[in-house]
Amino acid sequence: MGIFKSRKVSSADLSLAFGAIAFPIHVWAIINILIIFPAWLLRLSLWELAGAVGYPLLDAFIESAILWIVMAVLALILPGKWLADKFVALSSVLIWLLSAWVALAHFIFASIVQWGPEQMIPALLLVAFSFVLVYGLVQRFARLESWIKKAAQGLAVLTYIYMLFDLLGLVVVVIRNL
């Protein structure tokens, strides 16, 4: 049990990391909602519109929670110096990078599905290299870790406002499915 005590992440760090992890996911959900929102306004009633907005927000919350749980479990399982010691900075920056790659893949999806192994393998290697590079930079430079942690603290306030909308989305989804 002493092994896990040395890898324990504080509740403040867990909370801050959740906010940082949830931020890009919620921004992406809101962007996608806003892209189609004008069309929804023309054809949906107010109650249907609330449902159409509530489902993606609830989905963003669930996705954020899953990624946060994965990062917390990894911090518990892996040696402390790999993740737990710099949990907020590493979990934040790795999820931000993952979000950036997923957003890029979303934009060029039509091209990606046509790729063969000669394009896919270098692309996957580039993605893997970017994660290793970012991980190494955060582990190496304390100032970078500090900047990322400050960014996570700033974004957490906005993210928790998004959580209020998630709660409203949950209420709408539950009422619609009763």
C-alpha positions as a Python dict, from the first residue, in 0.01 Angstrom:
ca = {
    (1, 'M'): (0, 0, 0),
    (2, 'G'): (298, 229, 54),
    (3, 'I'): (361, 217, -321),
    (4, 'F'): (29, 385, -397),
    (5, 'K'): (66, 650, -125),
    (6, 'S'): (373, 789, -300),
    (7, 'R'): (170, 822, -624),
    (8, 'K'): (-131, 991, -469),
    (9, 'V'): (-253, 1299, -652),
    (10, 'S'): (-412, 1571, -439),
    (11, 'S'): (-781, 1642, -475),
    (12, 'A'): (-699, 2001, -578),
    (13, 'D'): (-479, 1870, -860),
    (14, 'L'): (-748, 1622, -964),
    (15, 'S'): (-1007, 1899, -976),
    (16, 'L'): (-777, 2133, -1169),
    (17, 'A'): (-685, 1856, -1412),
    (18, 'F'): (-1052, 1778, -1473),
    (19, 'G'): (-1114, 2141, -1564),
    (20, 'A'): (-816, 2145, -1798),
    (21, 'I'): (-914, 1815, -1959),
    (22, 'A'): (-1277, 1919, -2003),
    (23, 'F'): (-1195, 2256, -2159),
    (24, 'P'): (-1096, 2152, -2515),
    (25, 'I'): (-1369, 1889, -2526),
    (26, 'H'): (-1633, 2144, -2435),
    (27, 'V'): (-1493, 2404, -2674),
    (28, 'W'): (-1513, 2149, -2954),
    (29, 'A'): (-1869, 2053, -2858),
    (30, 'I'): (-1975, 2418, -2848),
    (31, 'I'): (-1812, 2489, -3185),
    (32, 'N'): (-2000, 2197, -3339),
    (33, 'I'): (-2324, 2312, -3178),
    (34, 'L'): (-2278, 2666, -3308),
    (35, 'I'): (-2205, 2543, -3660),
    (36, 'I'): (-2546, 2378, -3690),
    (37, 'F'): (-2738, 2606, -3451),
    (38, 'P'): (-2877, 2839, -3724),
    (39, 'A'): (-3033, 2543, -3903),
    (40, 'W'): (-3179, 2416, -3577),
    (41, 'L'): (-3332, 2757, -3506),
    (42, 'L'): (-3525, 2738, -3831),
    (43, 'R'): (-3679, 2397, -3784),
    (44, 'L'): (-3687, 2303, -3414),
    (45, 'S'): (-3916, 2414, -3135),
    (46, 'L'): (-3759, 2558, -2821),
    (47, 'W'): (-3790, 2225, -2636),
    (48, 'E'): (-3638, 2031, -2926),
    (49, 'L'): (-3360, 2288, -2946),
    (50, 'A'): (-3287, 2242, -2575),
    (51, 'G'): (-3259, 1869, -2634),
    (52, 'A'): (-3040, 1912, -2941),
    (53, 'V'): (-2800, 2126, -2736),
    (54, 'G'): (-2829, 1916, -2419),
    (55, 'Y'): (-2715, 1588, -2570),
    (56, 'P'): (-2378, 1712, -2704),
    (57, 'L'): (-2305, 1895, -2378),
    (58, 'L'): (-2382, 1585, -2174),
    (59, 'D'): (-2168, 1383, -2414),
    (60, 'A'): (-1880, 1630, -2368),
    (61, 'F'): (-1908, 1593, -1992),
    (62, 'I'): (-1907, 1213, -2010),
    (63, 'E'): (-1612, 1215, -2250),
    (64, 'S'): (-1423, 1452, -2018),
    (65, 'A'): (-1495, 1232, -1719),
    (66, 'I'): (-1374, 920, -1899),
    (67, 'L'): (-1046, 1083, -2006),
    (68, 'W'): (-997, 1225, -1656),
    (69, 'I'): (-1053, 883, -1499),
    (70, 'V'): (-805, 726, -1743),
    (71, 'M'): (-542, 987, -1654),
    (72, 'A'): (-606, 946, -1279),
    (73, 'V'): (-578, 567, -1302),
    (74, 'L'): (-256, 601, -1503),
    (75, 'A'): (-120, 833, -1233),
    (76, 'L'): (-201, 567, -975),
    (77, 'I'): (-55, 276, -1173),
    (78, 'L'): (257, 433, -1326),
    (79, 'P'): (560, 533, -1122),
    (80, 'G'): (512, 872, -959),
    (81, 'K'): (777, 1053, -1161),
    (82, 'W'): (610, 950, -1488),
    (83, 'L'): (276, 1121, -1427),
    (84, 'A'): (164, 1178, -1068),
    (85, 'D'): (440, 1425, -975),
    (86, 'K'): (335, 1663, -1254),
    (87, 'F'): (-22, 1544, -1292),
    (88, 'V'): (-193, 1872, -1375),
    (89, 'A'): (60, 1981, -1635),
    (90, 'L'): (105, 1643, -1800),
    (91, 'S'): (-258, 1537, -1809),
    (92, 'S'): (-362, 1881, -1933),
    (93, 'V'): (-108, 1912, -2210),
    (94, 'L'): (-147, 1553, -2327),
    (95, 'I'): (-525, 1587, -2353),
    (96, 'W'): (-490, 1929, -2523),
    (97, 'L'): (-255, 1772, -2777),
    (98, 'L'): (-492, 1478, -2826),
    (99, 'S'): (-777, 1724, -2881),
    (100, 'A'): (-575, 1916, -3139),
    (101, 'W'): (-496, 1596, -3331),
    (102, 'V'): (-858, 1482, -3318),
    (103, 'A'): (-979, 1823, -3439),
    (104, 'L'): (-731, 1809, -3728),
    (105, 'A'): (-844, 1457, -3814),
    (106, 'H'): (-1204, 1577, -3809),
    (107, 'F'): (-1126, 1850, -4062),
    (108, 'I'): (-935, 1623, -4300),
    (109, 'F'): (-1138, 1308, -4241),
    (110, 'A'): (-1233, 1273, -4608),
    (111, 'S'): (-863, 1256, -4696),
    (112, 'I'): (-768, 1026, -4410),
    (113, 'V'): (-1015, 754, -4508),
    (114, 'Q'): (-846, 737, -4849),
    (115, 'W'): (-495, 700, -4707),
    (116, 'G'): (-309, 377, -4746),
    (117, 'P'): (-38, 243, -4515),
    (118, 'E'): (225, 463, -4683),
    (119, 'Q'): (44, 774, -4556),
    (120, 'M'): (-110, 636, -4237),
    (121, 'I'): (208, 497, -4079),
    (122, 'P'): (407, 825, -4104),
    (123, 'A'): (104, 1018, -3976),
    (124, 'L'): (70, 788, -3673),
    (125, 'L'): (444, 812, -3609),
    (126, 'L'): (418, 1192, -3620),
    (127, 'V'): (133, 1183, -3368),
    (128, 'A'): (328, 948, -3140),
    (129, 'F'): (641, 1165, -3172),
    (130, 'S'): (444, 1476, -3080),
    (131, 'F'): (319, 1310, -2760),
    (132, 'V'): (669, 1193, -2665),
    (133, 'L'): (811, 1540, -2741),
    (134, 'V'): (550, 1726, -2536),
    (135, 'Y'): (581, 1477, -2250),
    (136, 'G'): (959, 1515, -2250),
    (137, 'L'): (945, 1894, -2261),
    (138, 'V'): (709, 1911, -1963),
    (139, 'Q'): (923, 1663, -1769),
    (140, 'R'): (1242, 1854, -1850),
    (141, 'F'): (1142, 2218, -1805),
    (142, 'A'): (987, 2326, -1475),
    (143, 'R'): (899, 2668, -1619),
    (144, 'L'): (690, 2504, -1893),
    (145, 'E'): (514, 2296, -1629),
    (146, 'S'): (441, 2616, -1435),
    (147, 'W'): (299, 2789, -1744),
    (148, 'I'): (76, 2493, -1825),
    (149, 'K'): (-48, 2477, -1466),
    (150, 'K'): (-128, 2851, -1473),
    (151, 'A'): (-313, 2807, -1803),
    (152, 'A'): (-507, 2517, -1652),
    (153, 'Q'): (-602, 2734, -1354),
    (154, 'G'): (-725, 3010, -1583),
    (155, 'L'): (-923, 2774, -1803),
    (156, 'A'): (-1076, 2594, -1505),
    (157, 'V'): (-1301, 2889, -1425),
    (158, 'L'): (-1444, 2890, -1777),
    (159, 'T'): (-1473, 2513, -1777),
    (160, 'Y'): (-1676, 2510, -1459),
    (161, 'I'): (-1916, 2756, -1621),
    (162, 'Y'): (-1948, 2500, -1901),
    (163, 'M'): (-2029, 2245, -1631),
    (164, 'L'): (-2336, 2448, -1538),
    (165, 'F'): (-2456, 2412, -1897),
    (166, 'D'): (-2378, 2039, -1875),
    (167, 'L'): (-2598, 2019, -1568),
    (168, 'L'): (-2878, 2194, -1756),
    (169, 'G'): (-2819, 1954, -2046),
    (170, 'L'): (-2848, 1661, -1805),
    (171, 'V'): (-3177, 1796, -1670),
    (172, 'V'): (-3313, 1838, -2024),
    (173, 'V'): (-3201, 1489, -2129),
    (174, 'V'): (-3350, 1328, -1820),
    (175, 'I'): (-3682, 1512, -1860),
    (176, 'R'): (-3697, 1429, -2232),
    (177, 'N'): (-3640, 1060, -2163),
    (178, 'L'): (-3892, 1019, -1882),
}
